[in-house]
Amino acid sequence: MPDHASPDFENVGYTPLAVEEHTQPHILSEGEKRVARHQFLALCLSLFLIGWNDGSIGPLLHRIQEYYDVNYASASYIFVMACTGAVIGGVINMPLDQKFGLGKMLVVGSLVQVVVFAIQALALPFPLFALSFAVGGIGIAIQDAQGNGFIATVKNEGELKMGFLQAAYGFGALAAPLSATQFAQMTHWSFHYFVSLFLSIINTVALAMVFRFRTQDECLIEAGETMPENNDPSEKVGYKQILQLKAVHLLAVFLILYIGVEVTIGGWVVTFIRVVRGGGPSSGYVASGFFGGKILLIWVNQKIGEVHAVWLYTIFALLFQLTVWLVPSMVLNTVAVCLIGLVLGPMYPIVMRHSARIIPRQLVTGSIGWIAASGAVGSALLPFFTGRLANTYGIQSLQPFLVVMMAVMGGVWGLVPKKSLPGQDS
């Protein structure tokens, strides 16, 4: 597939700052290295907690259905609520970021999670329990956009850090089912969220201490990042500029499909294994294996080329998904699900880094917020449609639905611009 031309940013009245930026990152002092390390670790904790949140629902979903006596369709409203919150969080992220800055936004997003986990631990009536996922989605979207936007603009080992940042998400999503599966077998299944509450308090304290409510540029400078000479932090960036970029919309559609597929597998595969393949309560660990695969291929992308890596991973994901669909073996299905997680895992950091290459620097954080919010639509719509299909045709309808979505996902990636902007190919 030939590379697409770079977007014509003059048409939207925006000239990429990075075109004039040719300076290489300077050698960091020990103090700057320490600051950069603390910033990175704090954001890894934030992404770990987001992964923990996403990895919790799969093992608990069957138990939630039993406890609240709700069917597949009703249970799928949890994903709709999470999507609603994520979209709201993604939309309000940019205007609030311009007013309050990175440090304050991160703490606010984390505090929202603290409140939500406290509510979920109480196992309130189902409408309130489901609604809490909408509120939590706002906090998650803010942290996700701010954290990824920050690392996407880092020049010093930025690609490696983005990979490890998404690996932190993978570790969280890997660890959560280990806890959630145990609690799902207990009377007080919702006490899993007390563990989540404890982690979210630590996350809030860490973000407040490390970023100290500062703006993104202030934090980058403190960490030794070289800022463009013509960077004007007072220059207002609006959604008008962002929404005029074709690349933003294509990346958003790709993430709608990618995140939708990922959350659908993570959320419904345990139910599929239990109902269709006859698995027991320990089937919840399958979700852990799926998300665990996310952390293993992060370092392969650069060797084979990130653009080509997405094609390769999509093909393998399709093959493994066909195995789950067509081979009636719980053991082989479990292995295939883990391998699907393995090949899907590296795609998100690739998209985030690619966004920073093809979108002007001033628009990166806002664009990532919009792209991530759009992706959240997929995280709700696809699992919601799965619930509706399962209610009508049975949970076995999950597999052909996923195969079709993966194929469409590969087609959309073929339309995404591939050529980096000058000075943004790091």
Buried (B, 14 or more C-beta within 10 A) or exposed (E): EEEBEBBEBEEBEBEBBBBEBEEEBEEBEEEBBEBBEBBBBBBBBBBBBBBBBBBBBBBBBBBBBEBBEBEBBBBBBBBBBBBBBBBBBBBBBBBBBBEBBBBBBBBBBBBBBBBBBBBBBEBBEBEEBBBBBBBBBBBBBBBBBBBBBBBBBBBBBBBEBBBBBBBBBBBBBBBBBBBBBBBBEEEEBBEBBBBBBEBBBEBBEBBBEBBEBBBBBBBBBBBBBBBBEEEEEEEEBEBEBBEBBBBBBBBBBBBBBBBBBBBBBBBBBBBBBBBBBEBEBBBBBBBBBBBBBBBBBBEBBEEEEBBEBBBEBBBBBBBBBBBBBEEEEBEEBBBBBBBBBBBBBBBBBBBBBBBBBBBBBBBBBBBBBBBBBBBBBBBBBBBBBBBBBBBEEEBBBBBBBBBEBBBEBBEBBEBBBBBBBEBBEB
